[in-house]
Amino acid sequence: MTETVTCRDGVRVLMDYTEGVLPVTVRHAVEAHVRRCGRCLGFVRSYSETPRIMRRATVTRMPVGLGRRLRRMVAALPGARGGRRSRS
């Protein structure tokens, strides 16, 4: 990757960037791009927030009845193992 990062370059290294494992020169180039690009800044922020959102969403237990209904709905989807098959 060159010292100038494009949006496409940034997407390719986004996981490594948010995990802090990029080489320092690449990290600086990504940070310089993100400072100038509002779209990429929003993308990096949302990508960084995903683990926190997922942890928070899984703290609350799903009501038992809702879980059963969801499993039945998923099992009934076409192509689901043991689900209904479409009749063409």
Number of C-alpha atoms within 10 A of each C-alpha: 11 9 13 12 19 16 13 10 14 22 16 10 16 20 15 14 20 15 9 11 12 16 10 10 12 19 21 16 17 24 17 14 20 20 10 10 14 11 10 21 15 12 15 18 11 12 13 16 12 11 11 9 11 10 10 10 11 9 8 8 8 11 8 8 8 10 12 12 11 11 10 12 12 14 15 15 14 13 12 12 11 10 14 12 12 8 5 3
